[in-house]
Protein backbone atom coordinates (compact mmCIF):
# COMPACT_ATOMS: atom_id res chain seq x y z
CA UNK A 1 0.00 0.00 0.00
CA UNK A 2 2.06 2.90 -1.26
CA UNK A 3 1.52 6.60 -1.01
CA UNK A 4 1.05 6.72 -4.78
CA UNK A 5 -2.66 7.39 -4.37
CA UNK A 6 -3.95 10.29 -6.43
CA UNK A 7 -5.88 13.28 -5.16
CA UNK A 8 -9.44 12.82 -6.43
CA UNK A 9 -12.42 15.08 -6.78
CA UNK A 10 -15.50 14.05 -4.75
CA UNK A 11 -17.44 13.39 -8.01
CA UNK A 12 -14.75 10.91 -9.11
CA UNK A 13 -15.03 9.07 -5.80
CA UNK A 14 -18.83 8.96 -6.12
CA UNK A 15 -18.53 7.58 -9.68
CA UNK A 16 -16.18 4.84 -8.48
CA UNK A 17 -18.54 3.95 -5.62
CA UNK A 18 -21.47 3.78 -8.06
CA UNK A 19 -19.43 1.51 -10.35
CA UNK A 20 -18.76 -0.74 -7.34
CA UNK A 21 -22.50 -1.08 -6.67
CA UNK A 22 -22.91 1.54 -3.93
CA UNK A 23 -25.96 3.82 -3.89
CA UNK A 24 -26.55 7.15 -2.20
CA UNK A 25 -28.76 6.50 0.81
CA UNK A 26 -28.78 9.94 2.38
CA UNK A 27 -27.09 13.27 2.57
CA UNK A 28 -26.58 15.36 5.66
CA UNK A 29 -25.21 18.78 4.83
CA UNK A 30 -22.24 18.30 2.54
CA UNK A 31 -21.69 14.64 3.43
CA UNK A 32 -23.17 11.91 1.25
CA UNK A 33 -23.59 8.43 2.68
CA UNK A 34 -23.34 5.43 0.38
CA UNK A 35 -24.40 1.86 1.06
CA UNK A 36 -23.94 -1.43 -0.77
CA UNK A 37 -26.56 -4.19 -0.87
CA UNK A 38 -24.29 -6.34 1.32
CA UNK A 39 -24.28 -3.72 4.11
CA UNK A 40 -20.94 -2.00 3.51
CA UNK A 41 -21.14 1.77 3.86
CA UNK A 42 -19.02 4.90 3.70
CA UNK A 43 -19.35 8.69 3.74
CA UNK A 44 -17.96 11.07 1.14
CA UNK A 45 -17.53 14.76 2.02
CA UNK A 46 -18.77 16.84 -0.91
CA UNK A 47 -16.84 20.01 -0.12
CA UNK A 48 -15.53 22.08 -2.99
CA UNK A 49 -12.07 20.62 -2.74
CA UNK A 50 -10.20 17.46 -3.64
CA UNK A 51 -10.09 14.43 -1.35
CA UNK A 52 -6.69 13.56 0.09
CA UNK A 53 -5.05 10.17 -0.36
CA UNK A 54 -5.48 9.66 3.40
CA UNK A 55 -9.27 10.07 3.11
CA UNK A 56 -9.29 7.85 0.04
CA UNK A 57 -7.54 5.12 2.00
CA UNK A 58 -10.12 5.48 4.81
CA UNK A 59 -13.00 5.12 2.34
CA UNK A 60 -11.39 1.95 0.95
CA UNK A 61 -11.00 0.63 4.49
CA UNK A 62 -14.67 1.43 5.23
CA UNK A 63 -15.87 -0.58 2.23
CA UNK A 64 -13.30 -3.34 2.67
CA UNK A 65 -11.50 -3.14 -0.69
CA UNK A 66 -7.95 -2.34 -1.69
CA UNK A 67 -7.01 1.05 -3.06
CA UNK A 68 -6.08 -0.67 -6.34
CA UNK A 69 -9.59 -2.13 -6.66
CA UNK A 70 -11.03 1.30 -5.95
CA UNK A 71 -8.89 3.01 -8.59
CA UNK A 72 -9.82 0.39 -11.19
CA UNK A 73 -13.52 1.15 -10.57
CA UNK A 74 -12.92 4.83 -11.26
Secondary structure, DSSP 4 states (H G I P E B T S, - for coil): --S-PPPB-HHHHHHHHHHTT-EEEEEETTEEEEE-TTS-EEEEE--SSPBPHHHHHHHHHHTT--HHHHHHH-
